[in-house]
Amino acid sequence: MSKRRQPLFLARHSYRQRRLADAARLLPILGAILMAIPLLWPQGEAPGTPTTSIAMIYVFGVWLALIAAAALLARRLEPQPGPEEDGAGQATPPQSQSEV
């Protein structure tokens, strides 16, 4: 019989922080795609084509949405304490072997 292996998992907090960091990395790509959409709109005087003012409203609306999304992600992403820091973000002095 083989031993049952314990499932590998990450703590919820670190998993969410990693996914939020991934979302922050993908935000510029999403923004570039959304900003390029007006380039695909048909041009000309045919009925039903969007006007330049509609395109500008769309561009600035996407821009504001990207700013809001970046602000939300930045607020949710908190700095990760390093190995030298405690949970409060303050550096702890190194301990010598005699103190341990």
N, C-alpha and C positions, 0 to 999 in steps of 0.2 A: 504494500500500500504506500502511496506517496503522501507526503505531508501536505496539508492544506496551506497554501501560501496566504499571507495577509494581503488584502487589497492595498495597492499603493494609492495614497491620496495626499492632497495638499490641504493645509489648513484653509478654512473658508476665507479668512481675511487676505492671506497672501494670494490665493487663487483669484479673488475679485480684483485685487490690486494689479495682478498681471493682465487680466482681461481688460481692465480700464486702460492700462498702458498700451495694450494692443489697439484698443479703440482710438486712443490719442494718436498713435502712429498712422492709422488708416484715415484719419480725418482729412489731411491734405489731399489724399487721393480721391476721396469722396467729393471734396470741394472742387477739385479740378474737373471731375466728371460732370458734376452739376453745373459748373460754370460753362462747360462746353456745349451743353444742350441747346442754347439759343443758336449756336452755329448750325445746328441741324434743321432748324425751322425753315420752312420754305420762304423765299423772298419774292417780292414783286407786288403787283397791284391786284392780284387775284383775290376774290372774296374769301374770307376765312383765314387769311394770313395774319399773323400777329404783327402789330405795329412796333416801331422802335421804342415807343414809350412803354409798351407792355414788356418788351425784352429788358429794358432798363429796370423796371420795377422788379422783374424776376431776378435779375443779377444782384440788385441790392438786397432783395429779400433773402436770397441764398447766402449772401455775404453776412447779413445780420444773424441768420440761423447758424452759420458756422462759428461766428463769434460767441453766440450763446452756448453752443455745444462745447466749444473749447473752454469757456469759462466754467461750465458745469463739470467737465472732465478734470480740469485743473483743481477745482475745489474738492472733488472726490478723491483725487490722487494725493495722498499724503506722503511725505518723505519717509523712506524706509530707514530705520535706525541701523547704523553700521555695527560691526562687531565690537567697536569700542564705545558705543553709546548705549545708554539704558533707554527705557520706554519714554522718558520725558525729553529725550533729545540732548541730554547733557553727557559729556564724555566722562567716563569713569576712569579713575587713575589705575594704571597697571599694578597688579599685585605681584609681589615677589614670592618665590617659593617658600620663604620662611613664614609669610603671613598666612599661607594656605594651610 
